[in-house]
């Protein structure tokens, strides 16, 4: 097989590795492209294209993450990963690990790890690489990599919920949630939310966002029930869509441009956290992006129902 053919066959795997290390679609795509340039520019053909390219994209992603950490510390408001509509890589033997590791909640937990811990954890726990391959990728001994995985597992286990919902339960709850959202039904929304539910938004200072997280089922239900019908009056609509392997929705303006994404975290039969991403820099990979500020101004001009 040609170099191009080998690379294209491995591209989904390489992207999935990079995205889980970086939490950014754009940065993951750049890392994959840089891995190709190094592979194409190499004068020698590696014994295993998979091993070479996986190691290369891992090292690139670690370097990018180290510099990105500084920017994320200075980020305006809560920082969330870029929403991913579908994971291009599939491996039936590791379907559970792949699904569990791409959720917003899991990616935010991964933010607690050092770049090296994160890379080693992703390669071992998500993709099942051998410690010999991981050691070569991150330029550490196998013993050191084993220690890094143990530390990473401990951090991840401490932050994971004990009773996460299964896929069917999540989808059924999400279906009821979006029906109640369309109707602006405060009571129905409240009954689907955990008592301490949170609504948190990521605008990055580049789009209207909540001043702080909205906490409590009653507060979250009332806010959602008041905002969504008003958005409909300025022809903003939402379409339920799985995002990062979780129930969610994509909001679009009247011209079909992406306004925001919304993702639901379900725990113990209730919606625990609702995360929205409005930062236009994080939505561009999904298509043309709406002007959230203009929609906000239009909302203020629009007559209220009954007026």
Secondary structure by P-SEA (a helix, b strand, c coil): ccaaaaaaaaaaaaaaaaaaacccaaaaaaaaaaaaaaaaacccccccaaaaaaaaaaaaaaaaaaaaaaaaaacccccccccccccccccccaaaaaaaaacaaaaaaaccccaaaaaaaaacccccccaaaaaaaacccaaaaaaaaaaaaaaaaaccccccccaaaaaaaaaaaaaaaaaccaaaaaaacccbbbbbbcccccccccccccccaaaaaaaaaacaaaaaaacbbbbbbbcccccbbbbbcccccccbbbbbbbccccccbbbbbcccccccccccccaaaaaaaaaaacccccc
